[in-house]
Amino acid sequence: MATQTKDRITCHVLDTSAGKPARNVRVQLSTTIPSPHSSSSTVTSGSASPNTTTPGGVLKEFESTTDEDGRVKSWLPFSSATSSGEVPVYTLDDVLGEIEAASASAVTSSRWTLKFDTASYFGGEDETFFPEAVVVFTVKRGQHYHVPLLLSPYSYTTYRGS
């Protein structure tokens, strides 16, 4: 059996109301790569199309679904086609490398957004107070980030894991 590699940004969702991993939770990860004329990256909510140019740069989005253990270990480019009809092809390492190259001298970190589809997990928007849980965090060059989410229908807690 091949060992699965982990991306530099991972997450883990635990359903504290049921006392078990939250399986099959859809998760989106996004950031903006600064344009050459922009001095910093911008927080994004994941609402625009892949490779959308924003005032702060180019939006990059990823998606995944938690596994049987409630974990996301790797990401795929967001599957929505761009306005030209092309599906984006890039990896998380590609995007992190672009950010590091674009900000080699000025900025040593970037802002990322994780958006968890909690409404679908709990069976609809009427079944949870938070239809989505959004976590914005800073990634420093060369580090790995693990973001656990402790989830129930009426609360959520997150922290930087190891």
Secondary structure, 3 states (H helix, E strand, C coil): CCCCCCCCEEEEEEECCCCEECCCCEEEEEEEEECCCCCCCCCCCCCCCCCCEECCEEEEEEEEECCCCCEECCCEECCCCCCCCCCCCCCHHHHHHHHHHHCCCCCCEEEEEEEECHHHHHCCHHHCCCCCEEEEEEEECCCCEEEEEEEECCEEEECCEC
